[in-house]
Amino acid sequence: MRRLSLRLRLALSGAITVSLAIALSSVGLAALFDAHVKRRAIAELSVQLDQVLAGVERGPEGVLEQTAIPADPRFQRPYGGLYWQIAAEGRMLRSRSLWDDEIPLPVDELPDGAEHVHELPGPAGQPLLAIERSVLLPARLGGAGMRATVAMDETELAAARNGFISDLTPYSAVLAAALILAGWVQIAIGLRPLKAIRRHVADVRSGRARRLGGDFPAEVQPLASEVDALLAVREAEVARARTRAGDLAHGLKTPLQALLGEADRLRAEGRGAVAADIEAIAGAMRRHVDRELARSRVALRGREARAEVAPILAGLLRVVRRTGEGARRDWQLDLPEGLVAAADPDDLTEALGALVENAARHARARVVISARAEAGSLVISVRDDGPGIPPDRIEALMARGARADTSGKGSGLGLAIARDIAEALEGGLTLHASDPGLEARLTVPRAPGPPA
C-alpha cells in the first residue's frame, strides 16, 4: 500500500482538525444562543406576570377578578402561545388562550414573592416554559394567598434556535474552508525547504554541485549537513578505493611485463608453444587490469567532469587515420557544435576510441560518426559498412572478451570497456544491425552547464 505524502497527511489532519473545531464551536454557539434566548424569554414572562398580578381586583360581588388584561394578543387567541392563570381562594382565573384547560403546575411550596421556572406540557401537548410566583394579596383585597403563572410555547424558542443554526451553518462552512485553505498555504510554505533539498540533491547527482550547502532553515539544516558529510565520506572512500585499485593494477603490470619478457626469451630458445601460452595468460590478465583501472577512474569522476565531443572525435580520427586500416577508410562526421558530455575527457576518449577502432577494423570503405542531443543525454553513433553480425549474436558480442572476428588482433574487451564507462556514467551502449554493417550507439549524460 502506497504511503500518503507528508503534504497530504498534514493537509488531511489539518482539514479534519479544523472541521471538528468548527463543528464543536457551532454546537457551543447554538447552546449559548439557546440559553440566551431562554433567559430573555424568562425575563419577558416575569414582566408579563407583573402585569397579570397588577390587574387582579375584587369585583362587585366580592370575588377576585382579572380587570386589566395584558396587551399581548396571544393571551386572547385560543392556544395562541402565551398563557396565564391564577389560583386563589379556591378559584382558577385563566387567560382566554387556555380555553378550558389549565397549566399543570407541580406541587411545591413557594415563599411569598418567590418564583419558580418550569418546563411543562401545554394545553395542546406542546412544551411550555412557565414562570410561577406565590404572592399575598394586599389587605384591601383580603390578604389571601395567590399562585400566579405565566407560560409561553417553547416551540417559538426552538424555531429561533433552529433559525440561528441555519444562519450560522454557511458562515461556519466558509470559515472552515478559509482555515483549511490557509492551512494548505502554510503547509506549502513550511515544506518548501524540502523541495529545495530535493533540487539540491538533483544538482549533486547531475554534477552541477558538489554539496547541498547551508542555505536552509534551522530545522532542515542538520539534515543537509548530514547529507553533505555523507557525500564527503563517500568521496573519500571512492578516492581510497581508486587509489588501492590503481596501486594493485600498477603493481601487477610490472610482473606481467616480466612474464612477457620471459615469453620472448623462451621463444628465442625455440619453445614457442610455452611462450604463446604465457603471452595469452599475461595478455588476458593485463586486459582485465586495464579494464578495472578504467572503471575505478570513471567511478570517481563521474558527472563532475565535462568533455566536448567534437574535439575528442577529431583527435581520435587524427590518430586512427595514421594506421593502416584507418587510412583506407572514408570517415564521415555529422557533429553539431557545442555538444558537451558530463564525463571526463579521458573516459569519453577511451569509450569512443574502442568504438572507432572496432569500426575501422570491420568497415569495408566508410565509417559514419554522428551525434545528437536527447533531453538530458547525448547519443553518439558510430556506423560502419562492414559485414555486420546477425542480430542474435549482438548480446553475446557485448560479453567480456567476445569478438565478432576471431582472426583479427583485437582483445575483445573494447566494447565491454566502452559499455562499462557508459553505464558508470548512467548511460549505456547498444549495438544495432544495419544494412550494411553494424551501428554502435553510445549514450552518455549531457552536461547542463558549467559545474558549480
Long-range contacts (C-beta under 8 A, 24 or more apart in sequence): 6-191, 6-194, 7-187, 7-188, 7-191, 10-183, 10-187, 10-191, 11-180, 11-183, 11-184, 11-187, 14-180, 14-183, 14-184, 14-187, 15-180, 15-183, 18-176, 18-179, 18-180, 18-183, 19-176, 19-180, 22-172, 22-175, 22-176, 22-179, 23-172, 25-172, 26-165, 26-168, 26-169, 26-172, 29-168, 30-161, 30-164, 30-165, 30-168, 33-161, 33-164, 34-157, 34-161, 37-157, 37-160, 37-161, 38-129, 38-157, 41-129, 41-152, 41-157, 42-117, 42-129, 42-131, 44-152, 45-129, 45-130, 45-131, 45-150, 45-151, 45-152, 46-115, 46-131, 48-72, 48-82, 48-84, 48-150, 49-84, 49-131, 49-133, 49-148, 49-149, 49-150, 52-84, 52-86, 52-148, 52-150, 53-86, 53-133, 53-135, 53-146, 53-148, 56-86, 56-88, 56-93, 56-137, 56-141, 56-146, 57-141, 58-141, 58-142, 63-89, 63-91, 64-88, 64-89, 64-91, 64-93, 64-137, 64-141, 64-146, 65-93, 66-93, 79-122, 79-123, 79-124, 81-152, 81-153, 81-155, 81-156, 82-150, 82-151, 82-152, 82-153, 83-122, 83-123, 83-128, 83-149, 83-150, 83-151, 83-152, 84-148, 84-149, 84-150, 84-151, 85-148, 85-149, 86-146, 86-147, 86-148, 86-149, 87-146, 87-147, 87-148, 88-137, 88-144, 88-145, 88-146, 88-147, 89-142, 89-144, 98-123, 99-123, 103-128, 103-130, 103-149, 103-151, 105-130, 105-132, 105-147, 105-149, 110-134, 110-147, 112-136, 112-145, 119-154, 120-151, 122-151, 122-153, 126-153, 126-154, 126-155, 127-153, 127-154, 127-155, 128-152, 128-153, 128-154, 129-154, 129-157, 193-217, 193-219, 193-220, 194-220, 197-223, 197-224, 197-227, 200-224, 201-227, 203-452, 204-231, 205-303, 206-303, 206-342, 206-376, 206-445, 206-448, 207-302, 207-303, 207-304, 207-305, 207-342, 207-445, 207-447, 207-451, 208-448, 208-449, 208-451, 208-452, 209-451, 209-452, 210-304, 210-452, 238-299, 238-300, 239-300, 241-296, 241-299, 242-296, 242-297, 242-299, 242-300, 245-292, 245-293, 245-296, 246-293, 246-296, 249-289, 249-290, 249-292, 249-293, 252-285, 252-289, 253-286, 253-289, 256-282, 256-285, 256-286, 256-289, 283-411, 284-401, 287-401, 287-411, 287-413, 288-413, 290-413, 290-417, 291-413, 291-416, 291-417, 291-420, 294-347, 294-350, 294-417, 294-420, 294-421, 295-420, 295-421, 295-424, 297-344, 297-346, 297-347, 298-343, 298-344, 298-347, 298-420, 298-421, 298-424, 298-425, 299-424, 301-343, 301-344, 301-347, 302-342, 302-343, 302-424, 302-425, 303-342, 303-343, 303-425, 303-426, 303-445, 303-447, 304-451, 305-342, 305-343, 305-344, 305-345, 305-347, 306-340, 306-341, 306-342, 306-343, 306-447, 306-450, 306-451, 307-340, 307-341, 307-343, 307-344, 307-345, 307-347, 307-348, 307-349, 307-447, 308-339, 308-340, 308-341, 308-345, 309-335, 309-339, 309-340, 309-341, 309-348, 309-371, 309-378, 309-380, 310-335, 310-337, 310-339, 312-345, 312-348, 312-349, 312-352, 313-352, 313-356, 313-369, 315-349, 316-349, 316-352, 316-353, 316-356, 317-356, 320-356, 320-357, 320-360, 323-360, 325-360, 325-361, 326-360, 328-365, 329-359, 329-360, 329-363, 329-365, 329-366, 329-367, 330-365, 330-366, 330-367, 331-366, 331-367, 331-369, 332-366, 332-367, 332-368, 332-369, 333-369, 333-370, 334-368, 334-369, 334-370, 334-371, 335-369, 335-370, 335-371, 336-371, 336-372, 336-373, 339-371, 339-373, 339-378, 339-446, 340-446, 340-447, 341-378, 341-425, 341-444, 341-445, 341-446, 341-447, 342-425, 342-444, 342-445, 342-446, 342-447, 342-448, 343-421, 343-425, 343-444, 343-445, 347-421, 347-425, 348-421, 348-444, 350-417, 350-418, 350-421, 351-417, 351-418, 351-421, 351-422, 351-429, 351-442, 351-444, 352-380, 352-382, 352-418, 352-442, 354-414, 354-415, 354-417, 354-418, 355-380, 355-382, 355-414, 355-415, 355-418, 355-440, 355-442, 356-382, 357-410, 357-414, 358-382, 358-410, 358-414, 358-415, 358-440, 359-383, 359-384, 359-386, 359-438, 359-440, 360-384, 361-405, 361-408, 361-410, 362-386, 362-387, 362-404, 362-405, 362-437, 362-438, 363-437, 364-436, 364-437, 373-446, 375-446, 376-445, 376-446, 376-448, 377-427, 377-443, 377-444, 377-445, 377-446, 378-443, 378-444, 378-445, 378-446, 379-441, 379-442, 379-443, 380-441, 380-442, 380-443, 380-444, 381-439, 381-440, 381-441, 381-442, 382-439, 382-440, 382-442, 383-434, 383-437, 383-438, 383-439, 383-440, 384-437, 384-438, 385-436, 385-437, 386-436, 386-437, 386-438, 387-436, 387-437, 388-433, 388-434, 388-435, 388-436, 388-437, 388-438, 389-433, 389-438, 390-433, 391-433, 394-431, 394-432, 394-433, 397-431, 398-429, 398-431, 404-438, 415-440, 418-442
